[in-house]
Amino acid sequence: MIFTKLILAHLLGDFILQPNSWVADKESKKLKSKYLYLHILIHTILSFIFLWDLQLWWVAVLVGLTHFIIDASKLIFQTIKNKKNWFFIDQALHILVIAGVSFYFNEFNFEFLEDQNTLKILMAALFLTTPASIFIKILLSSWTPVPETVSNIQTESLSSAGKYIGILERLLVFTFIMVNHWEGVGFMVAAKSVFRFSDLAQAKQRKLTEYVLIGTLLSFGMAVLTGILIK
């Protein structure tokens, strides 16, 4: 597949064969950096090597040209504040170009959307992200710890870390159930219990312990129940 070959070339060119010193030089000198053009040349050559077809030379050139336009735009508009956002925008645009080329060669179709089982799995995975977090938050709203405790916890933890930990754990539990590896669910419960134990022991507050325990059981319970319903 052209898509697979171009993705391999992209991973090698954008990550493996691009030292941090090149990235730093490009960010400081922007379009005047020689490493920008060397990077594009390497990427184009890699695309041609992986395609290994003279009739597809224009694909390698197209990928290289669009790669230059995307990287140049990133260097021009990127700032310290939006650097993280531009990284994901940059990667998404590169993948869209590759997907567009693959779509041109009829490598992609959307027949999977006609499969009811696939749609059910996608629906369940989507539910276990933000919607499930909102459900759990509302269910726990009447047992929220005192403001002082919440304030102390927030100052000692990453912003929105609990939300994303919950989403990841639910998706992992759901995945384990769908592939019939229930032992993975037990591992997740044990791992989270170990990491949470020290925090709860230091807090020495029974209400906080019960609050965290209920939230954890609700999160795992939703993921398990969703997995069972889909199967």
Secondary structure, 3 states (H helix, E strand, C coil): CHHHHHHHHHHHHHHHCCCHHHHHHHHHHHHHCHHHHHHHHHHHHHHHHHHCCHHHHHHHHHHHHHHHHHHHHHHHHCCCCCHHHHHHHHHHHHHHHHHHHHHHCCCCCCHHHHCHHHHHHHHHHHHCCHHHHHHHHHHCHHHCCCHHHHHHHHHCCCCCHHHHHHHHHHHHHHHHHHCCCHHHHHHHHHHHHHHHHHHHHHHCCHHHHHHHHHHHHHHHHHHHHHHHHHC
